[in-house]
Amino acid sequence: MKRAIKRTAVTALAGVMAAGMLTGCGSKKLDGTKTVATVDGTDVPIGILSLITRENQAQAEAMYASFMGGQSYSIWDSDTEDGKTYGEQAVEESLKDLEIMYILKEKAADYKVEVTDDDKAAIAEAASQFIAANSEDTLKELAVSEDQVKTYLELVTYKERIHDSIVADVDTNVTDEEAQQSSFSYVSINTSDLSDDEIKAKKEEAQKILDAMNENPDADLNETAKSVDDSYFSLDGTFDANASEDEDSDEEDSTTTSGGYPEEVLKVLRTLDDGQMGPDVIETDTGFYVVQLKEKMDKDATESKKKSIASTRQEDFYKETTEKWLDEADVTVDKKVLKTLKVTDSHKFSIVTPTPEVTEEATTTPEVTEAAEATTTPEATEAAEKLNTDSSLEVKDGDTVNIDYVGKIDGEAFDGGSTDGSGTDLVIGSGSYIDDFEDQLIGSHPGDKVEVTVTFPDDYQATDLAGKEAVFDVTVNGIYE
């Protein structure tokens, strides 16, 4: 039991405690003791805000690098629609998150949540390890003391525990009809920037693939496509079997659906039975599709969708509840002090993947490796404990998993959106990846293939991806234990 308590406490600290904060070229040093806000009479030092802000900054930069093949992008100095920079917005959003943490601590007794003496001992040890692992210059850049680190970790622990209590009564029952997913295979032939004659030739090749499959319905679609042109291949996907009212109402304004596939494709697929080929080559603005419905009711994909819907309900309720509490709280912000904390493109931070070691008598001992440059893309390090590929295990919030993925927009894989089969480690709930990518992996098992649908922010720095929906075919390789 003692080991479980310590593991829980340390897991709740994940992110920043197990992450090395690496400084770039800093500007004027912060005074971390100054009060940046008060929440119901409790002072919030800017040192703690600095810590959470730099963690968020590093995670955002890692996310951009992960999805864009390690390329570096300017993020923070660009202006938002309201005239602030994204860096200023990031600081304000971090402060809001921190204010909610203080409020959650106030509400702890209402939910019978406490931080025990064992928890406090684990927190103190983790804070000490963090201070010891980071250089003096790094700590000055963060402007955080060991006591402030402990306070932050305590707040995170309360947040982790109260979250489950808040969402406990949310209805997570999802019907098969509501979540039903159909699976299909398809060949997509891109016709962007081609001449009329080239487009005509591509359509003829698509028709050859379809004709061959109709002649031999048991043939492999991928092999058939390659027999027409070795550069062609098939992909697998899933989609909502039952179009929602919102999706139907938006058809005139959008050519793609929530699954990221062209509406012309889904209209055909919804008329097919298991194993059937689409009767014709499907033409869209960007190319041709040859499709085959695999299963109208894909049980695994439907179960995964159920969990995703249930998780979304819980997170929506949690957000509504905590934001209501924030509106009701007595919060004041010292804007002059707040402006001293800056997030800019010239002052970057990055995180190294944690390598926690948990023993019967000790808490985590994070290993932090300093990079030569702060802008270097973080690479996953080998976890202290073995990657478990047992398919009976289930991915939970806080788990470290190893995954592979291929990202697609409108059914087309995009540059920088794939691990290329090399695998990458991800801490579920860390916020390292875009949107609710991580939440959609909760409930999956090693060996599962999960379709994750996300939307790139409208302000995404890669303008060719900004505002677009992407579908990631994710393979869960295993869970570190």
C-alpha positions in Angstrom: 0.0 0.0 0.0 2.8 2.4 0.8 4.3 1.8 -2.6 1.0 2.5 -4.3 0.5 5.7 -2.4 3.9 7.0 -3.4 3.4 5.9 -7.0 0.1 7.8 -7.1 1.6 10.9 -5.6 4.5 10.9 -8.0 2.4 10.0 -11.0 0.2 13.0 -10.2 3.3 15.1 -10.5 4.4 13.7 -13.8 5.1 16.4 -16.4 7.2 19.0 -14.8 8.7 16.9 -12.1 10.0 14.3 -14.4 11.0 16.8 -17.0 14.1 18.8 -17.3 13.5 22.5 -18.1 16.2 23.7 -20.5 16.7 27.4 -20.9 17.4 29.4 -23.9 18.8 32.9 -24.1 16.8 34.6 -21.3 16.1 38.2 -20.6 15.7 40.0 -17.3 15.4 37.5 -14.4 12.0 37.2 -12.7 11.5 37.8 -9.0 9.7 34.5 -8.2 8.6 35.7 -4.8 6.3 38.5 -6.1 2.5 37.9 -5.9 0.9 37.7 -9.3 -2.6 37.0 -8.1 -4.7 36.2 -5.1 -7.4 33.5 -5.1 -10.0 33.8 -2.3 -7.3 35.5 -0.2 -4.4 33.1 -1.0 -1.4 34.7 -2.6 -0.1 33.1 -5.8 3.7 33.7 -6.3 4.8 34.2 -9.9 7.5 31.6 -9.4 4.8 28.9 -9.5 3.2 30.5 -12.5 6.6 30.5 -14.2 6.9 26.8 -13.6 3.6 25.8 -15.1 4.0 28.3 -18.0 7.4 26.9 -19.0 6.0 23.4 -18.8 3.1 24.4 -21.1 5.5 26.2 -23.4 7.8 23.2 -23.7 4.9 20.8 -24.3 3.5 23.0 -27.0 6.9 23.3 -28.8 7.3 19.5 -28.5 3.8 19.0 -30.0 4.6 21.3 -33.0 7.9 19.4 -33.5 6.3 16.0 -33.2 3.6 16.7 -35.8 5.9 18.6 -38.1 8.9 16.2 -38.3 11.1 18.1 -36.0 11.0 21.4 -37.8 11.2 24.6 -35.8 8.4 27.1 -36.0 7.8 30.6 -34.7 4.8 30.4 -32.4 4.8 32.9 -29.6 5.5 36.3 -31.2 2.6 36.1 -33.6 -0.5 38.2 -32.9 -3.8 36.7 -32.0 -7.1 38.2 -33.2 -7.5 40.3 -30.0 -4.1 41.9 -30.5 -2.1 39.9 -27.9 0.7 37.7 -28.9 0.3 33.9 -28.5 3.0 34.1 -25.8 1.0 36.6 -23.8 -2.1 34.4 -24.3 -0.1 31.4 -23.1 0.8 33.2 -19.9 -2.8 34.2 -19.2 -4.1 30.7 -19.9 -1.5 29.2 -17.5 -2.5 31.6 -14.8 -6.2 30.6 -15.3 -5.2 26.9 -14.9 -3.2 27.7 -11.8 -6.1 29.7 -10.3 -8.4 26.7 -10.8 -5.8 24.5 -9.0 -6.0 26.7 -6.0 -9.8 26.6 -6.0 -9.7 22.8 -6.3 -7.6 22.6 -3.2 -10.3 24.7 -1.4 -12.9 22.2 -2.6 -10.9 19.1 -1.5 -12.7 18.6 1.7 -16.1 18.6 -0.1 -14.9 15.6 -2.1 -13.1 13.9 0.8 -9.8 14.3 -0.9 -6.6 14.9 1.0 -2.9 14.9 0.7 -1.5 12.5 3.3 1.8 12.6 5.1 3.1 9.9 2.8 2.1 12.1 -0.2 3.8 15.1 1.3 7.0 13.0 1.8 6.9 11.9 -1.8 6.3 15.4 -3.0 9.2 16.8 -0.9 11.5 14.1 -2.3 10.4 14.8 -5.9 10.9 18.6 -5.4 14.3 18.0 -4.0 15.2 15.8 -6.9 14.0 18.4 -9.4 16.1 21.2 -7.7 19.1 18.9 -7.7 18.7 17.9 -11.3 18.5 21.4 -12.7 21.4 23.8 -13.0 21.5 27.1 -11.0 21.0 29.0 -14.2 17.9 27.0 -15.1 16.4 27.6 -11.7 17.1 31.3 -11.9 15.3 31.4 -15.3 12.4 29.6 -13.8 12.5 31.8 -10.7 11.2 29.0 -8.6 12.2 27.8 -5.1 12.0 24.3 -3.7 9.0 25.3 -1.5 7.2 26.6 -4.6 7.9 23.4 -6.4 6.4 21.5 -3.5 3.3 23.8 -3.5 2.8 23.3 -7.2 3.1 19.5 -6.9 0.6 19.5 -4.1 -1.8 21.5 -6.2 -1.4 19.0 -9.1 -2.0 16.1 -6.7 -5.3 17.7 -5.5 -6.3 18.4 -9.1 -5.6 14.8 -10.2 -7.7 13.3 -7.3 -10.6 15.8 -7.3 -11.0 15.4 -11.1 -12.2 11.8 -10.7 -14.7 12.7 -8.0 -16.1 15.6 -10.0 -16.8 13.5 -13.0 -18.0 10.4 -11.1 -21.7 11.0 -11.7 -21.4 11.8 -15.4 -23.5 9.5 -17.5 -20.9 7.5 -19.5 -23.4 5.0 -21.0 -23.1 5.3 -24.8 -25.4 3.3 -27.1 -24.1 1.2 -30.1 -26.1 3.4 -32.4 -24.6 6.6 -31.0 -21.0 5.3 -31.3 -21.3 2.9 -34.3 -18.2 2.8 -36.4 -17.8 1.2 -39.8 -14.4 0.1 -41.2 -13.3 0.3 -44.8 -10.3 0.1 -47.1 -9.6 2.6 -49.8 -7.2 3.7 -52.5 -6.8 7.4 -52.8 -5.3 8.9 -56.0 -4.4 12.6 -55.7 -5.1 14.8 -58.6 -4.0 18.2 -57.2 -2.0 20.4 -59.6 -2.4 17.9 -62.5 -3.5 18.8 -66.1 -6.8 17.7 -67.5 -5.1 14.9 -69.5 -3.2 13.7 -66.4 -6.4 13.7 -64.3 -8.2 11.7 -67.0 -5.3 9.1 -66.9 -5.6 8.9 -63.2 -9.3 8.2 -63.3 -8.7 5.4 -65.8 -6.2 3.8 -63.4 -8.6 4.1 -60.6 -11.2 2.4 -62.8 -8.7 -0.5 -63.5 -8.4 -1.0 -59.8 -12.1 -1.1 -59.3 -12.7 -3.4 -62.3 -10.0 -5.9 -61.0 -11.6 -6.0 -57.6 -15.1 -6.6 -59.1 -13.7 -9.5 -61.1 -12.2 -11.0 -58.0 -14.0 -9.8 -54.8 -11.7 -11.8 -52.6 -8.5 -10.1 -53.9 -6.4 -7.9 -51.7 -7.1 -4.2 -52.4 -3.6 -3.1 -51.7 -2.0 -5.7 -54.0 -4.5 -4.9 -56.7 -3.7 -1.2 -56.5 0.0 -1.9 -56.7 -0.6 -4.1 -59.8 -1.9 -1.0 -61.6 0.9 1.3 -60.4 3.5 0.4 -57.8 3.2 3.8 -56.2 -0.5 3.1 -55.2 -1.5 1.4 -52.0 -4.6 1.0 -49.8 -5.3 2.4 -46.4 -7.8 1.4 -43.7 -10.1 3.7 -41.9 -13.2 4.0 -39.8 -16.1 6.5 -39.8 -19.3 7.3 -38.0 -21.8 4.8 -39.4 -24.7 7.1 -38.7 -24.4 10.7 -39.9 -25.3 13.2 -37.2 -27.8 16.0 -37.8 -25.1 18.6 -37.4 -23.0 16.8 -40.1 -25.9 16.7 -42.5 -26.7 20.4 -41.9 -23.1 21.4 -42.7 -22.8 19.5 -45.9 -23.2 22.6 -48.0 -20.4 24.4 -46.1 -17.9 21.6 -45.9 -16.6 18.8 -48.1 -15.3 16.7 -45.2 -16.8 15.1 -42.2 -15.8 14.7 -38.6 -13.9 11.6 -39.6 -11.7 13.6 -41.9 -12.9 11.8 -45.0 -14.7 13.5 -48.0 -18.4 13.5 -47.7 -18.7 12.0 -51.2 -16.8 9.0 -50.0 -18.9 8.5 -46.9 -22.2 8.8 -48.8 -21.2 5.8 -50.9 -19.8 3.8 -48.0 -23.1 4.2 -46.0 -24.9 2.4 -48.9 -22.7 -0.7 -48.8 -22.8 -4.0 -47.0 -19.9 -5.9 -45.5 -17.2 -6.7 -48.2 -18.9 -4.7 -50.9 -16.9 -2.4 -53.3 -18.2 1.0 -54.1 -20.0 0.8 -57.5 -18.0 3.6 -59.1 -14.8 5.5 -58.8 -15.6 8.4 -56.4 -14.4 11.8 -57.6 -13.6 14.7 -55.2 -12.0 18.1 -55.6 -8.6 16.6 -54.8 -8.7 13.1 -56.3 -10.3 9.7 -56.9 -11.2 7.1 -54.4 -11.8 3.3 -54.8 -13.5 2.0 -51.6 -14.5 -1.3 -50.0 -16.6 -1.5 -46.9 -15.1 -4.0 -44.4 -17.5 -4.1 -41.5 -20.7 -2.0 -41.1 -20.4 -2.6 -37.4 -16.7 -2.6 -36.4 -16.9 -3.8 -32.8 -13.4 -2.7 -31.7 -13.7 0.7 -33.3 -17.2 1.2 -31.9 -16.0 0.3 -28.3 -13.1 2.8 -28.7 -15.6 5.5 -29.9 -17.8 4.8 -26.9 -14.9 5.4 -24.5 -14.0 8.6 -26.4 -17.5 9.9 -26.2 -17.7 9.1 -22.5 -14.4 10.8 -21.9 -15.5 13.9 -23.7 -18.7 14.1 -21.6 -16.6 13.9 -18.5 -14.1 16.5 -19.6 -16.8 18.8 -20.7 -18.5 18.5 -17.3 -15.3 19.0 -15.5 -14.5 22.1 -17.5 -18.0 23.6 -16.9 -17.8 22.9 -13.2 -14.3 24.4 -12.6 -15.0 27.4 -14.8 -18.1 28.1 -12.8 -16.1 27.9 -9.6 -13.5 30.3 -11.1 -16.3 32.8 -12.0 -17.6 32.7 -8.4 -14.2 33.0 -6.8 -12.6 36.3 -5.5 -9.6 36.6 -7.9 -7.4 39.6 -8.4 -4.4 39.8 -10.7 -1.4 42.1 -10.5 -1.1 42.9 -14.2 2.2 44.7 -13.7 3.8 41.6 -12.2 2.1 39.3 -14.8 3.8 41.2 -17.6 7.2 40.4 -16.3 6.7 36.7 -17.3 7.2 36.5 -21.1 7.0 33.7 -23.5 8.8 34.5 -26.8 10.3 32.7 -29.7 13.8 33.7 -28.7 13.5 32.2 -25.3 12.6 28.5 -25.6 12.2 25.7 -23.2 12.1 21.9 -23.9 11.3 18.8 -22.0 13.1 15.5 -21.8 10.9 12.4 -21.5 10.8 11.2 -17.9 12.6 8.0 -16.8 11.0 7.4 -13.4 12.1 4.6 -11.1 9.7 3.6 -8.3 10.9 1.4 -5.5 9.3 0.1 -2.3 11.0 2.8 -0.2 11.7 5.6 -2.6 9.9 7.9 -5.0 10.9 8.8 -8.5 14.4 9.7 -9.3 14.1 11.6 -12.5 17.0 11.7 -14.9 17.3 15.0 -16.7 19.5 15.4 -19.8 20.4 18.9 -20.9 20.3 19.4 -24.7 22.9 21.4 -26.6 20.2 23.8 -27.7 16.9 24.6 -26.2 15.2 24.2 -29.6 16.3 20.5 -30.1 13.4 18.2 -30.5 13.0 16.0 -27.4 13.7 12.3 -28.0 12.1 9.6 -25.9 14.4 7.8 -23.6 14.1 4.2 -22.5 11.7 3.8 -19.6 13.1 2.4 -16.4 10.6 -0.4 -16.5 9.9 -2.8 -19.3 7.5 -2.0 -22.1 4.6 -4.4 -21.5 2.8 -5.6 -24.6 0.2 -7.7 -22.8 -3.1 -7.1 -24.7 -5.1 -7.4 -21.5 -3.6 -4.1 -20.2 -5.7 -1.0 -20.6 -4.3 2.5 -21.3 -5.2 4.9 -18.4 -4.6 8.6 -17.7 -1.1 9.0 -16.5 0.3 5.9 -18.3 3.4 6.2 -20.5 2.8 4.4 -23.7 4.7 3.7 -26.9 2.9 4.4 -30.1 3.2 4.6 -33.8 0.9 6.7 -36.0 0.2 8.0 -39.5 -1.7 11.2 -39.8 -4.1 11.9 -42.8 -6.1 14.9 -44.0 -8.9 14.2 -46.4 -7.6 10.6 -46.5 -4.1 11.7 -47.6 -1.0 11.2 -45.4 0.7 14.6 -44.8 4.4 15.4 -44.3 5.7 15.2 -40.7 2.5 13.4 -39.5 4.0 9.9 -39.1 6.4 8.1 -36.8 7.5 6.0 -39.8 7.3 2.9 -37.6 10.1 4.1 -35.3 7.8 4.4 -32.2 7.5 7.3 -29.8 6.8 7.5 -26.1 3.8 9.6 -24.8 2.5 10.3 -21.3 -1.3 10.2 -21.4 -2.7 13.3 -19.9 0.5 15.4 -20.4 -1.0 17.6 -23.0 2.0 17.0 -25.2 -0.1 16.3 -28.3 -2.7 18.4 -30.0 -6.4 18.7 -29.0 -7.7 15.6 -27.2 -5.3 13.2 -29.0 -4.2 11.6 -25.7 -7.7 11.2 -24.3 -8.8 9.1 -27.3 -6.2 6.5 -26.5 -7.6 5.9 -23.0 -9.2 2.5 -22.8 -7.2 1.0 -25.6 -4.8 -2.0 -25.3 -1.4 -2.9 -26.5 -1.7 -4.1 -30.1 -4.8 -2.0 -30.7 -5.1 0.2 -33.7 -7.0 3.3 -32.7 -8.3 6.0 -35.0 -7.8 9.4 -33.4 -9.5 12.5 -34.9 -8.2 16.0 -34.0 -8.5 19.5 -35.3 -5.4 21.6 -35.8 -5.9 25.1 -34.2 -6.9 27.9 -36.6 -3.7 29.6 -35.5 -1.5 26.6 -36.2 1.9 27.9 -37.5 1.9 25.4 -40.4 -0.8 27.2 -42.4 -1.4 24.3 -44.7 -2.7 22.4 -41.6 -4.3 25.2 -39.7 -8.0 24.6 -38.9 -8.1 21.3 -40.6 -9.3 18.0 -39.2 -6.7 15.1 -39.2 -7.2 11.4 -38.6 -4.3 9.6 -37.1 -4.2 5.8 -37.4 -2.4 5.0 -34.1 -0.9 1.7 -33.1 -0.5 1.1 -29.4 2.8 -0.8 -29.1 2.8 -1.2 -25.3 2.5 0.4 -21.8 5.5 1.1 -19.6 4.9 -0.3 -16.1 
